[in-house]
Amino acid sequence: MPETIVAVRKKTQFITDLKNGSSVDDLFAVCDKQPPRQYTSSGKTILHFDVTVSDRTGYVAVKFWGREDTDATKRVFDSFSKGDVVEIKGRVGEYKGRPQISITQNEGTIQRWDGFDPIDFVHALENNEIERLYSRLKNEITDVKDQQLQRLLKDMFDDQTFAQEYKMCPSAMTNHHNYVGGNLQHTIHVIELCKLMCAHYSEIRKDLLICGAVLHDVGKIKEYESGLAISQTRIGGYIGHPVLGDRLVRKTIEKISAKTNFPKDLEDELSHMILSHHGRIDWGSPVEPKTVEAWVLHYADLLDSHVKNFMQKNISAE
């Protein structure tokens, strides 16, 4: 039997181009889907479900409104999976000030699609930009004068598998730096902000702060995975990147300590910075900052993430 050739459909409607009230007929990658829920319309029980989809320009919520045939709605829901590319025919509206695609059963569709170009869905920095940023990061590591901290950083980044994961890691699913290479770009920005504070306050332990800046989001290599869309791993959803990052760093320190002493106080202070960099418990931080280095790292991380998030939202709204 000859192999079936599936024609590739190129996208023409990207998420950043969607306008309120316009119709949609294009391909999107499924990032998330929530089970059908019931609602009542004219005394009848009807199902609806929510999906989040993406392309290389961003993310958008999708609402599928079923009709009286609830089994038909379930069949539509079961016809595609997270990670699939789907064809969506619907209409753009707004919900809480943000775009949302609405699909009404019998008047619109959402169905799995096989023939697509991955370039339409993967948002990534150019390879040469990733390599440029990574070269800057390696220079920052070389500039760390504390021998113990530099040994830790070099042992981690000399692992080629780890280094490749670090370079390609996104920083989020839907917020700031949510693209391949985004976490590396964010880390460089945080390092620069931390260095600026060190230039004004000589009391700050610069080597400790820079080491913390390099490693603060390292757990994201275990929290996110990139395919046609950025998604959260199972362990990332359960634990989150501050704890995952702390585990990675402590594992490397354990290996170093098997050969030579790594100061316990230094390990604890670095661990505290990684675990507290979100700043507040209700922001996902296991602990709150208790040292000046931890506070500087938190605010540098917060400033860069908020500025980038604001810029991304406003660019996509133009």
C-alpha positions as CSV (number, residue, x, y, z in Angstrom):
1,M,0.0,0.0,0.0
2,P,1.5,3.4,-0.9
3,E,1.9,5.8,2.0
4,T,-0.9,8.4,2.3
5,I,0.4,11.9,1.8
6,V,-1.3,14.5,4.0
7,A,-1.4,17.9,2.5
8,V,0.1,20.6,4.7
9,R,-2.1,23.5,5.5
10,K,-0.4,26.8,6.3
11,K,-1.9,29.2,8.9
12,T,-3.2,32.5,7.7
13,Q,-4.9,33.7,10.9
14,F,-2.6,34.1,13.8
15,I,-3.8,34.8,17.4
16,T,-2.3,38.3,17.5
17,D,-4.4,39.2,14.4
18,L,-7.8,38.1,15.9
19,K,-10.3,40.9,16.2
20,N,-13.5,41.0,18.2
21,G,-16.4,40.0,16.1
22,S,-14.4,38.4,13.3
23,S,-14.8,34.9,12.2
24,V,-12.1,32.2,12.6
25,D,-11.2,29.3,10.3
26,D,-7.7,28.1,10.9
27,L,-5.4,25.7,12.8
28,F,-4.3,26.0,16.4
29,A,-2.3,23.8,18.9
30,V,-4.2,22.5,21.9
31,C,-2.4,23.5,25.2
32,D,-5.1,22.6,27.7
33,K,-8.6,21.3,27.8
34,Q,-11.1,21.1,30.7
35,P,-13.8,18.4,31.0
36,P,-17.3,19.3,29.9
37,R,-19.6,21.0,32.4
38,Q,-23.3,21.4,32.5
39,Y,-25.4,24.5,32.2
40,T,-29.1,25.1,31.8
41,S,-30.7,26.8,28.8
42,S,-34.5,27.0,28.4
43,G,-34.9,24.3,31.0
44,K,-32.6,21.9,29.2
45,T,-29.3,20.5,30.4
46,I,-26.5,21.3,27.9
47,L,-22.8,20.8,28.1
48,H,-19.9,23.2,27.3
49,F,-16.2,22.9,27.6
50,D,-13.1,25.1,27.6
51,V,-9.9,24.8,25.6
52,T,-6.7,26.8,25.5
53,V,-5.0,26.9,22.1
54,S,-1.9,28.6,20.7
55,D,0.2,29.4,17.7
56,R,3.7,31.0,17.5
57,T,2.2,34.4,18.3
58,G,0.4,33.6,21.6
59,Y,-2.5,31.9,23.3
60,V,-6.3,32.3,23.3
61,A,-9.2,30.7,25.2
62,V,-11.8,28.7,23.3
63,K,-15.4,28.0,24.5
64,F,-17.4,25.2,22.9
65,W,-21.1,25.5,23.5
66,G,-23.0,22.3,23.0
67,R,-26.7,21.7,22.1
68,E,-29.3,19.4,23.6
69,D,-27.4,16.3,22.4
70,T,-24.9,16.0,25.2
71,D,-23.4,12.8,23.8
72,A,-22.5,14.7,20.6
73,T,-20.6,17.3,22.8
74,K,-18.8,14.5,24.6
75,R,-17.7,13.0,21.2
76,V,-16.4,16.3,20.1
77,F,-14.5,16.7,23.3
78,D,-13.0,13.2,23.0
79,S,-12.0,13.6,19.4
80,F,-8.8,15.5,20.1
81,S,-6.2,15.6,22.9
82,K,-3.8,18.1,24.5
83,G,-0.8,18.5,22.1
84,D,-2.9,18.0,19.0
85,V,-3.4,20.5,16.2
86,V,-7.0,21.3,15.6
87,E,-9.0,23.1,13.0
88,I,-11.3,25.7,14.6
89,K,-14.3,27.4,13.0
90,G,-15.9,30.0,15.2
91,R,-16.1,33.6,16.1
92,V,-14.0,35.9,18.2
93,G,-15.5,37.6,21.2
94,E,-14.2,39.0,24.5
95,Y,-14.3,37.7,28.1
96,K,-13.0,39.8,31.0
97,G,-11.4,42.1,28.5
98,R,-9.5,39.3,26.6
99,P,-10.2,37.6,23.3
100,Q,-12.0,34.4,23.3
101,I,-13.1,32.1,20.4
102,S,-16.7,30.8,20.7
103,I,-17.8,27.7,18.9
104,T,-21.5,26.8,18.8
105,Q,-22.3,23.2,18.0
106,N,-23.9,22.9,14.5
107,E,-22.6,26.4,13.6
108,G,-18.9,25.9,14.2
109,T,-16.3,23.1,14.6
110,I,-13.2,22.0,16.4
111,Q,-11.6,18.9,15.0
112,R,-8.2,17.2,15.0
113,W,-6.0,18.1,12.0
114,D,-3.0,16.2,10.7
115,G,-1.5,18.3,7.9
116,F,0.3,21.3,9.3
117,D,3.6,23.1,9.4
118,P,5.2,23.1,12.9
119,I,6.8,26.5,12.2
120,D,3.4,28.0,12.5
121,F,3.1,26.9,16.1
122,V,6.5,27.0,17.8
123,H,7.4,30.5,19.1
124,A,11.2,30.6,19.6
125,L,14.1,32.9,19.6
126,E,16.4,32.6,16.6
127,N,19.2,30.0,17.2
128,N,21.9,32.6,16.9
129,E,20.2,34.8,19.5
130,I,20.0,31.9,21.9
131,E,23.7,31.1,21.4
132,R,24.6,34.8,21.9
133,L,22.6,34.9,25.2
134,Y,24.2,31.6,26.3
135,S,27.7,33.0,25.6
136,R,26.9,36.0,27.9
137,L,25.7,33.6,30.6
138,K,28.9,31.6,30.4
139,N,30.9,34.9,30.8
140,E,28.9,35.8,33.9
141,I,29.7,32.4,35.4
142,T,33.4,32.9,34.6
143,D,33.3,36.3,36.4
144,V,32.0,34.7,39.7
145,K,35.1,34.9,41.9
146,D,33.9,32.7,44.8
147,Q,35.5,29.3,44.0
148,Q,32.7,27.2,45.6
149,L,29.9,29.0,43.7
150,Q,31.8,29.0,40.4
151,R,32.5,25.2,40.9
152,L,28.8,24.7,41.4
153,L,27.8,26.6,38.3
154,K,30.5,25.0,36.1
155,D,29.6,21.5,37.2
156,M,25.9,22.2,36.3
157,F,26.6,23.8,33.0
158,D,29.3,21.5,31.9
159,D,26.6,18.8,31.6
160,Q,25.7,19.2,28.0
161,T,22.2,17.7,28.4
162,F,21.4,20.2,31.2
163,A,22.9,23.1,29.2
164,Q,20.8,22.3,26.1
165,E,17.6,22.1,28.2
166,Y,18.5,25.4,29.9
167,K,19.0,27.1,26.6
168,M,15.8,25.9,25.1
169,C,13.5,26.3,28.2
170,P,10.6,28.7,28.0
171,S,9.9,30.9,31.1
172,A,6.1,30.4,31.2
173,M,3.1,29.0,29.3
174,T,1.1,32.2,28.8
175,N,2.8,35.1,30.5
176,H,6.3,36.6,30.2
177,H,9.0,35.1,27.9
178,N,6.7,32.2,26.9
179,Y,8.8,30.9,24.0
180,V,11.8,28.6,23.4
181,G,14.8,30.4,24.8
182,G,12.7,32.7,26.9
183,N,14.0,31.6,30.2
184,L,17.6,32.2,29.2
185,Q,16.6,35.7,28.0
186,H,14.8,36.4,31.2
187,T,17.8,35.2,33.3
188,I,20.2,37.5,31.5
189,H,17.9,40.4,32.2
190,V,17.6,39.5,35.9
191,I,21.4,39.2,36.1
192,E,21.8,42.7,34.7
193,L,19.3,44.2,37.2
194,C,21.1,42.4,40.0
195,K,24.5,43.8,38.9
196,L,23.0,47.3,38.8
197,M,22.0,47.0,42.4
198,C,25.5,45.7,43.4
199,A,27.0,48.8,41.8
200,H,25.0,50.9,44.2
201,Y,25.3,48.8,47.4
202,S,28.7,47.4,48.1
203,E,27.3,45.4,51.1
204,I,25.5,43.0,48.7
205,R,27.4,39.7,48.2
206,K,27.7,40.0,44.4
207,D,28.9,36.4,43.7
208,L,26.1,34.9,45.8
209,L,23.5,37.2,44.1
210,I,24.7,36.4,40.6
211,C,24.8,32.7,41.3
212,G,21.2,32.9,42.6
213,A,20.2,34.9,39.5
214,V,21.6,32.3,37.2
215,L,19.9,29.5,39.0
216,H,16.7,31.0,40.3
217,D,14.5,29.6,37.5
218,V,16.5,26.5,36.7
219,G,13.6,24.3,37.9
220,K,11.7,25.4,34.8
221,I,13.5,22.9,32.7
222,K,11.5,20.3,34.7
223,E,8.3,22.4,35.0
224,Y,7.7,23.0,31.3
225,E,8.0,21.0,28.1
226,S,7.8,22.4,24.5
227,G,6.2,20.7,21.6
228,L,3.7,22.4,19.3
229,A,2.7,24.2,22.4
230,I,4.3,24.9,25.8
231,S,2.7,22.7,28.5
232,Q,3.3,22.1,32.2
233,T,4.7,18.7,33.2
234,R,3.0,16.6,35.8
235,I,5.7,17.2,38.4
236,G,5.7,20.9,37.5
237,G,2.0,21.1,38.3
238,Y,2.4,19.3,41.6
239,I,5.6,21.0,42.9
240,G,6.6,24.1,40.9
241,H,9.9,25.3,39.7
242,P,11.3,26.9,42.9
243,V,11.3,23.5,44.6
244,L,12.4,21.6,41.5
245,G,15.2,24.1,41.0
246,D,16.3,23.7,44.6
247,R,16.4,19.9,44.2
248,L,18.6,20.2,41.1
249,V,21.1,22.6,42.8
250,R,21.3,20.5,46.0
251,K,21.9,17.3,43.9
252,T,24.9,19.0,42.3
253,I,26.1,20.2,45.7
254,E,25.9,16.6,47.0
255,K,28.2,15.4,44.2
256,I,30.7,18.2,44.9
257,S,30.6,17.5,48.7
258,A,31.4,13.8,48.0
259,K,34.8,15.0,46.8
260,T,35.4,18.3,48.6
261,N,33.6,20.4,51.2
262,F,30.9,22.8,50.1
263,P,30.0,25.2,53.0
264,K,26.6,24.3,54.5
265,D,25.8,28.0,55.2
266,L,26.5,28.9,51.6
267,E,24.3,26.0,50.4
268,D,21.4,27.1,52.7
269,E,21.6,30.8,51.6
270,L,21.6,29.8,47.9
271,S,18.7,27.4,48.5
272,H,16.8,30.2,50.3
273,M,17.2,32.5,47.4
274,I,15.9,30.0,44.9
275,L,12.9,29.0,47.1
276,S,12.0,32.6,48.0
277,H,12.4,34.4,44.7
278,H,8.6,34.7,44.1
279,G,8.6,36.8,47.2
280,R,5.3,35.9,48.8
281,I,3.6,32.7,49.8
282,D,0.4,33.5,47.9
283,W,2.6,34.0,44.8
284,G,3.9,30.5,44.9
285,S,7.0,31.1,47.1
286,P,7.6,28.3,49.7
287,V,9.3,30.9,51.9
288,E,9.6,34.7,51.8
289,P,13.0,36.5,51.4
290,K,15.0,36.9,54.6
291,T,18.4,38.2,53.2
292,V,19.3,41.3,51.2
293,E,20.4,39.0,48.3
294,A,17.1,37.2,48.3
295,W,15.2,40.5,48.3
296,V,17.2,41.9,45.4
297,L,16.7,38.7,43.4
298,H,13.0,38.7,44.1
299,Y,12.5,42.3,42.9
300,A,14.8,41.8,39.9
301,D,12.8,38.8,38.8
302,L,9.5,40.6,39.5
303,L,10.5,43.7,37.6
304,D,11.7,41.9,34.4
305,S,8.7,39.5,34.4
306,H,6.1,42.3,34.8
307,V,7.7,44.6,32.3
308,K,8.0,41.8,29.7
309,N,4.4,40.6,30.4
310,F,3.1,44.2,29.9
311,M,5.0,44.5,26.7
312,Q,3.8,41.2,25.3
313,K,0.2,42.0,26.1
314,N,0.3,45.4,24.6
315,I,2.2,44.3,21.5
316,S,-0.4,41.5,20.9
317,A,-3.3,44.1,21.4
318,E,-2.0,46.4,18.7
